[in-house]
Every structure is written in structure tokens, then in C-alpha cells.
Amino acid sequence: MTQVSRYGHMLKMKVDKMRMHVTARYKVEGSVLNDTIQGDMVGVETRLELESPEPREKIARLVRNAERGCFVMQGLVKPVPVTGTTVLNGEPVETSR
């Protein structure tokens, strides 16, 4: 929603109200006790509700730009490498993903 506001301002478009609904779907398999737990995201659904006097074509352009400019959405659509480190009492801990 931040990008809708930001790009709407840049495009000189008026958006009176917006609401975003996001549903993330997950599954978890394995066991914490056996060190085999695996959580997976299996999908995300969004519903963006807007109120605006702007024509549909202009709103469609705004939303396209907002989706392409959203770092979170792009990170899900085009996965990126994830790195992580763990430090315990100032010393690194090997967790080997």
C-alpha cells in the first residue's frame, strides 16, 4: 500500500481510500524433536480495494507500477538468496541450513 500512495502522488492521482487483504498459505512437515522440521510457503493471495475518482485504466497503471516497485512482492515473485548468521554469546554458531 505504501507504493500505491507513493506512486499515486508521483502520477498525480487521487486515491481516497485503500485496504489490502493478504492471505499467506503455509505447510509444515517433519518434527522439531527429530530436527526435521520444514516450513514452506505454498502461496499468497492479495486483494486490493481502492476508492478513487480516477478512471479504471489509470488505476490499473498505478497498481502495476506499485506491484513492480514493491520489494516484498518482488522478493516473493522472483526469489532472492537469503543468508543468515547466528551468534551466541559473541561467538558464531554453525546452523547449516
Phi and psi in radians as a Rosetta constraint file:
Dihedral C 1 N 2 CA 2 C 2 CIRCULARHARMONIC -1.044 0.35
Dihedral N 2 CA 2 C 2 N 3 CIRCULARHARMONIC -0.742 0.35
Dihedral C 2 N 3 CA 3 C 3 CIRCULARHARMONIC -1.207 0.35
Dihedral N 3 CA 3 C 3 N 4 CIRCULARHARMONIC -0.574 0.35
Dihedral C 3 N 4 CA 4 C 4 CIRCULARHARMONIC -1.084 0.35
Dihedral N 4 CA 4 C 4 N 5 CIRCULARHARMONIC -0.796 0.35
Dihedral C 4 N 5 CA 5 C 5 CIRCULARHARMONIC -1.115 0.35
Dihedral N 5 CA 5 C 5 N 6 CIRCULARHARMONIC -0.815 0.35
Dihedral C 5 N 6 CA 6 C 6 CIRCULARHARMONIC -1.105 0.35
Dihedral N 6 CA 6 C 6 N 7 CIRCULARHARMONIC -0.894 0.35
Dihedral C 6 N 7 CA 7 C 7 CIRCULARHARMONIC -1.294 0.35
Dihedral N 7 CA 7 C 7 N 8 CIRCULARHARMONIC -0.526 0.35
Dihedral C 7 N 8 CA 8 C 8 CIRCULARHARMONIC -1.047 0.35
Dihedral N 8 CA 8 C 8 N 9 CIRCULARHARMONIC -0.750 0.35
Dihedral C 8 N 9 CA 9 C 9 CIRCULARHARMONIC -1.100 0.35
Dihedral N 9 CA 9 C 9 N 10 CIRCULARHARMONIC -0.774 0.35
Dihedral C 9 N 10 CA 10 C 10 CIRCULARHARMONIC -1.104 0.35
Dihedral N 10 CA 10 C 10 N 11 CIRCULARHARMONIC -0.631 0.35
Dihedral C 10 N 11 CA 11 C 11 CIRCULARHARMONIC -1.560 0.35
Dihedral N 11 CA 11 C 11 N 12 CIRCULARHARMONIC 0.071 0.35
Dihedral C 11 N 12 CA 12 C 12 CIRCULARHARMONIC 0.992 0.35
Dihedral N 12 CA 12 C 12 N 13 CIRCULARHARMONIC 0.813 0.35
Dihedral C 12 N 13 CA 13 C 13 CIRCULARHARMONIC -1.951 0.35
Dihedral N 13 CA 13 C 13 N 14 CIRCULARHARMONIC 2.570 0.35
Dihedral C 13 N 14 CA 14 C 14 CIRCULARHARMONIC -1.766 0.35
Dihedral N 14 CA 14 C 14 N 15 CIRCULARHARMONIC 2.139 0.35
Dihedral C 14 N 15 CA 15 C 15 CIRCULARHARMONIC -2.126 0.35
Dihedral N 15 CA 15 C 15 N 16 CIRCULARHARMONIC 2.011 0.35
Dihedral C 15 N 16 CA 16 C 16 CIRCULARHARMONIC -1.397 0.35
Dihedral N 16 CA 16 C 16 N 17 CIRCULARHARMONIC -0.632 0.35
Dihedral C 16 N 17 CA 17 C 17 CIRCULARHARMONIC -2.714 0.35
Dihedral N 17 CA 17 C 17 N 18 CIRCULARHARMONIC 2.514 0.35
Dihedral C 17 N 18 CA 18 C 18 CIRCULARHARMONIC -2.570 0.35
Dihedral N 18 CA 18 C 18 N 19 CIRCULARHARMONIC 2.624 0.35
Dihedral C 18 N 19 CA 19 C 19 CIRCULARHARMONIC -2.526 0.35
Dihedral N 19 CA 19 C 19 N 20 CIRCULARHARMONIC 2.348 0.35
Dihedral C 19 N 20 CA 20 C 20 CIRCULARHARMONIC -2.031 0.35
Dihedral N 20 CA 20 C 20 N 21 CIRCULARHARMONIC 2.272 0.35
Dihedral C 20 N 21 CA 21 C 21 CIRCULARHARMONIC -1.943 0.35
Dihedral N 21 CA 21 C 21 N 22 CIRCULARHARMONIC 2.259 0.35
Dihedral C 21 N 22 CA 22 C 22 CIRCULARHARMONIC -2.234 0.35
Dihedral N 22 CA 22 C 22 N 23 CIRCULARHARMONIC 2.261 0.35
Dihedral C 22 N 23 CA 23 C 23 CIRCULARHARMONIC -2.113 0.35
Dihedral N 23 CA 23 C 23 N 24 CIRCULARHARMONIC 2.120 0.35
Dihedral C 23 N 24 CA 24 C 24 CIRCULARHARMONIC -1.853 0.35
Dihedral N 24 CA 24 C 24 N 25 CIRCULARHARMONIC 2.368 0.35
Dihedral C 24 N 25 CA 25 C 25 CIRCULARHARMONIC -1.917 0.35
Dihedral N 25 CA 25 C 25 N 26 CIRCULARHARMONIC 2.261 0.35
Dihedral C 25 N 26 CA 26 C 26 CIRCULARHARMONIC -2.241 0.35
Dihedral N 26 CA 26 C 26 N 27 CIRCULARHARMONIC 2.804 0.35
Dihedral C 26 N 27 CA 27 C 27 CIRCULARHARMONIC -2.440 0.35
Dihedral N 27 CA 27 C 27 N 28 CIRCULARHARMONIC 2.599 0.35
Dihedral C 27 N 28 CA 28 C 28 CIRCULARHARMONIC -2.284 0.35
Dihedral N 28 CA 28 C 28 N 29 CIRCULARHARMONIC 2.294 0.35
Dihedral C 28 N 29 CA 29 C 29 CIRCULARHARMONIC -2.286 0.35
Dihedral N 29 CA 29 C 29 N 30 CIRCULARHARMONIC 2.773 0.35
Dihedral C 29 N 30 CA 30 C 30 CIRCULARHARMONIC 1.638 0.35
Dihedral N 30 CA 30 C 30 N 31 CIRCULARHARMONIC -2.880 0.35
Dihedral C 30 N 31 CA 31 C 31 CIRCULARHARMONIC -2.403 0.35
Dihedral N 31 CA 31 C 31 N 32 CIRCULARHARMONIC 2.334 0.35
Dihedral C 31 N 32 CA 32 C 32 CIRCULARHARMONIC -1.164 0.35
Dihedral N 32 CA 32 C 32 N 33 CIRCULARHARMONIC -0.713 0.35
Dihedral C 32 N 33 CA 33 C 33 CIRCULARHARMONIC -1.105 0.35
Dihedral N 33 CA 33 C 33 N 34 CIRCULARHARMONIC -0.584 0.35
Dihedral C 33 N 34 CA 34 C 34 CIRCULARHARMONIC -1.653 0.35
Dihedral N 34 CA 34 C 34 N 35 CIRCULARHARMONIC 0.098 0.35
Dihedral C 34 N 35 CA 35 C 35 CIRCULARHARMONIC 1.032 0.35
Dihedral N 35 CA 35 C 35 N 36 CIRCULARHARMONIC 0.636 0.35
Dihedral C 35 N 36 CA 36 C 36 CIRCULARHARMONIC -2.138 0.35
Dihedral N 36 CA 36 C 36 N 37 CIRCULARHARMONIC 0.226 0.35
Dihedral C 36 N 37 CA 37 C 37 CIRCULARHARMONIC -1.103 0.35
Dihedral N 37 CA 37 C 37 N 38 CIRCULARHARMONIC 2.429 0.35
Dihedral C 37 N 38 CA 38 C 38 CIRCULARHARMONIC -2.527 0.35
Dihedral N 38 CA 38 C 38 N 39 CIRCULARHARMONIC 2.017 0.35
Dihedral C 38 N 39 CA 39 C 39 CIRCULARHARMONIC -1.759 0.35
Dihedral N 39 CA 39 C 39 N 40 CIRCULARHARMONIC 2.396 0.35
Dihedral C 39 N 40 CA 40 C 40 CIRCULARHARMONIC -2.296 0.35
Dihedral N 40 CA 40 C 40 N 41 CIRCULARHARMONIC 2.421 0.35
Dihedral C 40 N 41 CA 41 C 41 CIRCULARHARMONIC -1.522 0.35
Dihedral N 41 CA 41 C 41 N 42 CIRCULARHARMONIC 2.196 0.35
Dihedral C 41 N 42 CA 42 C 42 CIRCULARHARMONIC -1.866 0.35
Dihedral N 42 CA 42 C 42 N 43 CIRCULARHARMONIC -0.122 0.35
Dihedral C 42 N 43 CA 43 C 43 CIRCULARHARMONIC 2.985 0.35
Dihedral N 43 CA 43 C 43 N 44 CIRCULARHARMONIC 2.790 0.35
Dihedral C 43 N 44 CA 44 C 44 CIRCULARHARMONIC -2.390 0.35
Dihedral N 44 CA 44 C 44 N 45 CIRCULARHARMONIC 2.360 0.35
Dihedral C 44 N 45 CA 45 C 45 CIRCULARHARMONIC -2.136 0.35
Dihedral N 45 CA 45 C 45 N 46 CIRCULARHARMONIC 2.384 0.35
Dihedral C 45 N 46 CA 46 C 46 CIRCULARHARMONIC -2.185 0.35
Dihedral N 46 CA 46 C 46 N 47 CIRCULARHARMONIC 2.641 0.35
Dihedral C 46 N 47 CA 47 C 47 CIRCULARHARMONIC -2.417 0.35
Dihedral N 47 CA 47 C 47 N 48 CIRCULARHARMONIC 2.015 0.35
Dihedral C 47 N 48 CA 48 C 48 CIRCULARHARMONIC -1.820 0.35
Dihedral N 48 CA 48 C 48 N 49 CIRCULARHARMONIC 2.093 0.35
Dihedral C 48 N 49 CA 49 C 49 CIRCULARHARMONIC -1.883 0.35
Dihedral N 49 CA 49 C 49 N 50 CIRCULARHARMONIC 2.149 0.35
Dihedral C 49 N 50 CA 50 C 50 CIRCULARHARMONIC -2.162 0.35
Dihedral N 50 CA 50 C 50 N 51 CIRCULARHARMONIC 2.578 0.35
Dihedral C 50 N 51 CA 51 C 51 CIRCULARHARMONIC -2.132 0.35
Dihedral N 51 CA 51 C 51 N 52 CIRCULARHARMONIC 2.156 0.35
Dihedral C 51 N 52 CA 52 C 52 CIRCULARHARMONIC -2.808 0.35
Dihedral N 52 CA 52 C 52 N 53 CIRCULARHARMONIC 2.558 0.35
Dihedral C 52 N 53 CA 53 C 53 CIRCULARHARMONIC -1.417 0.35
Dihedral N 53 CA 53 C 53 N 54 CIRCULARHARMONIC -0.066 0.35
Dihedral C 53 N 54 CA 54 C 54 CIRCULARHARMONIC -1.241 0.35
Dihedral N 54 CA 54 C 54 N 55 CIRCULARHARMONIC 2.653 0.35
Dihedral C 54 N 55 CA 55 C 55 CIRCULARHARMONIC -1.157 0.35
Dihedral N 55 CA 55 C 55 N 56 CIRCULARHARMONIC 2.679 0.35
Dihedral C 55 N 56 CA 56 C 56 CIRCULARHARMONIC -0.934 0.35
Dihedral N 56 CA 56 C 56 N 57 CIRCULARHARMONIC -0.710 0.35
Dihedral C 56 N 57 CA 57 C 57 CIRCULARHARMONIC -1.102 0.35
Dihedral N 57 CA 57 C 57 N 58 CIRCULARHARMONIC -0.697 0.35
Dihedral C 57 N 58 CA 58 C 58 CIRCULARHARMONIC -1.213 0.35
Dihedral N 58 CA 58 C 58 N 59 CIRCULARHARMONIC -0.673 0.35
Dihedral C 58 N 59 CA 59 C 59 CIRCULARHARMONIC -1.159 0.35
Dihedral N 59 CA 59 C 59 N 60 CIRCULARHARMONIC -0.696 0.35
Dihedral C 59 N 60 CA 60 C 60 CIRCULARHARMONIC -1.055 0.35
Dihedral N 60 CA 60 C 60 N 61 CIRCULARHARMONIC -0.733 0.35
Dihedral C 60 N 61 CA 61 C 61 CIRCULARHARMONIC -1.100 0.35
Dihedral N 61 CA 61 C 61 N 62 CIRCULARHARMONIC -0.764 0.35
Dihedral C 61 N 62 CA 62 C 62 CIRCULARHARMONIC -1.047 0.35
Dihedral N 62 CA 62 C 62 N 63 CIRCULARHARMONIC -0.820 0.35
Dihedral C 62 N 63 CA 63 C 63 CIRCULARHARMONIC -1.170 0.35
Dihedral N 63 CA 63 C 63 N 64 CIRCULARHARMONIC -0.707 0.35
Dihedral C 63 N 64 CA 64 C 64 CIRCULARHARMONIC -0.999 0.35
Dihedral N 64 CA 64 C 64 N 65 CIRCULARHARMONIC -0.818 0.35
Dihedral C 64 N 65 CA 65 C 65 CIRCULARHARMONIC -1.114 0.35
Dihedral N 65 CA 65 C 65 N 66 CIRCULARHARMONIC -0.757 0.35
Dihedral C 65 N 66 CA 66 C 66 CIRCULARHARMONIC -1.096 0.35
Dihedral N 66 CA 66 C 66 N 67 CIRCULARHARMONIC -0.731 0.35
Dihedral C 66 N 67 CA 67 C 67 CIRCULARHARMONIC -1.163 0.35
Dihedral N 67 CA 67 C 67 N 68 CIRCULARHARMONIC -0.737 0.35
Dihedral C 67 N 68 CA 68 C 68 CIRCULARHARMONIC -1.221 0.35
Dihedral N 68 CA 68 C 68 N 69 CIRCULARHARMONIC -0.440 0.35
Dihedral C 68 N 69 CA 69 C 69 CIRCULARHARMONIC -1.640 0.35
Dihedral N 69 CA 69 C 69 N 70 CIRCULARHARMONIC 0.009 0.35
Dihedral C 69 N 70 CA 70 C 70 CIRCULARHARMONIC -1.535 0.35
Dihedral N 70 CA 70 C 70 N 71 CIRCULARHARMONIC 2.020 0.35
Dihedral C 70 N 71 CA 71 C 71 CIRCULARHARMONIC -1.109 0.35
Dihedral N 71 CA 71 C 71 N 72 CIRCULARHARMONIC -0.661 0.35
Dihedral C 71 N 72 CA 72 C 72 CIRCULARHARMONIC -1.159 0.35
Dihedral N 72 CA 72 C 72 N 73 CIRCULARHARMONIC -0.866 0.35
Dihedral C 72 N 73 CA 73 C 73 CIRCULARHARMONIC -1.061 0.35
Dihedral N 73 CA 73 C 73 N 74 CIRCULARHARMONIC -0.752 0.35
Dihedral C 73 N 74 CA 74 C 74 CIRCULARHARMONIC -1.161 0.35
Dihedral N 74 CA 74 C 74 N 75 CIRCULARHARMONIC -0.593 0.35
Dihedral C 74 N 75 CA 75 C 75 CIRCULARHARMONIC -1.153 0.35
Dihedral N 75 CA 75 C 75 N 76 CIRCULARHARMONIC -0.501 0.35
Dihedral C 75 N 76 CA 76 C 76 CIRCULARHARMONIC -1.441 0.35
Dihedral N 76 CA 76 C 76 N 77 CIRCULARHARMONIC -0.718 0.35
Dihedral C 76 N 77 CA 77 C 77 CIRCULARHARMONIC -1.237 0.35
Dihedral N 77 CA 77 C 77 N 78 CIRCULARHARMONIC -0.695 0.35
Dihedral C 77 N 78 CA 78 C 78 CIRCULARHARMONIC -2.164 0.35
Dihedral N 78 CA 78 C 78 N 79 CIRCULARHARMONIC 1.474 0.35
Dihedral C 78 N 79 CA 79 C 79 CIRCULARHARMONIC -0.910 0.35
Dihedral N 79 CA 79 C 79 N 80 CIRCULARHARMONIC 2.531 0.35
Dihedral C 79 N 80 CA 80 C 80 CIRCULARHARMONIC -2.081 0.35
Dihedral N 80 CA 80 C 80 N 81 CIRCULARHARMONIC 2.779 0.35
Dihedral C 80 N 81 CA 81 C 81 CIRCULARHARMONIC -1.097 0.35
Dihedral N 81 CA 81 C 81 N 82 CIRCULARHARMONIC 2.481 0.35
Dihedral C 81 N 82 CA 82 C 82 CIRCULARHARMONIC -2.093 0.35
Dihedral N 82 CA 82 C 82 N 83 CIRCULARHARMONIC 2.244 0.35
Dihedral C 82 N 83 CA 83 C 83 CIRCULARHARMONIC -2.093 0.35
Dihedral N 83 CA 83 C 83 N 84 CIRCULARHARMONIC 2.681 0.35
Dihedral C 83 N 84 CA 84 C 84 CIRCULARHARMONIC -2.667 0.35
Dihedral N 84 CA 84 C 84 N 85 CIRCULARHARMONIC 2.630 0.35
Dihedral C 84 N 85 CA 85 C 85 CIRCULARHARMONIC -2.292 0.35
Dihedral N 85 CA 85 C 85 N 86 CIRCULARHARMONIC 2.657 0.35
Dihedral C 85 N 86 CA 86 C 86 CIRCULARHARMONIC -2.144 0.35
Dihedral N 86 CA 86 C 86 N 87 CIRCULARHARMONIC 2.343 0.35
Dihedral C 86 N 87 CA 87 C 87 CIRCULARHARMONIC -2.214 0.35
Dihedral N 87 CA 87 C 87 N 88 CIRCULARHARMONIC 2.219 0.35
Dihedral C 87 N 88 CA 88 C 88 CIRCULARHARMONIC -2.073 0.35
Dihedral N 88 CA 88 C 88 N 89 CIRCULARHARMONIC 2.083 0.35
Dihedral C 88 N 89 CA 89 C 89 CIRCULARHARMONIC 0.907 0.35
Dihedral N 89 CA 89 C 89 N 90 CIRCULARHARMONIC 0.691 0.35
Dihedral C 89 N 90 CA 90 C 90 CIRCULARHARMONIC 1.469 0.35
Dihedral N 90 CA 90 C 90 N 91 CIRCULARHARMONIC -0.072 0.35
Dihedral C 90 N 91 CA 91 C 91 CIRCULARHARMONIC -1.979 0.35
Dihedral N 91 CA 91 C 91 N 92 CIRCULARHARMONIC 2.424 0.35
Dihedral C 91 N 92 CA 92 C 92 CIRCULARHARMONIC -1.160 0.35
Dihedral N 92 CA 92 C 92 N 93 CIRCULARHARMONIC 2.543 0.35
Dihedral C 92 N 93 CA 93 C 93 CIRCULARHARMONIC -2.066 0.35
Dihedral N 93 CA 93 C 93 N 94 CIRCULARHARMONIC 2.229 0.35
Dihedral C 93 N 94 CA 94 C 94 CIRCULARHARMONIC -1.391 0.35
Dihedral N 94 CA 94 C 94 N 95 CIRCULARHARMONIC 2.121 0.35
Dihedral C 94 N 95 CA 95 C 95 CIRCULARHARMONIC -1.952 0.35
Dihedral N 95 CA 95 C 95 N 96 CIRCULARHARMONIC -0.234 0.35
Dihedral C 95 N 96 CA 96 C 96 CIRCULARHARMONIC 0.508 0.35
Dihedral N 96 CA 96 C 96 N 97 CIRCULARHARMONIC 1.618 0.35
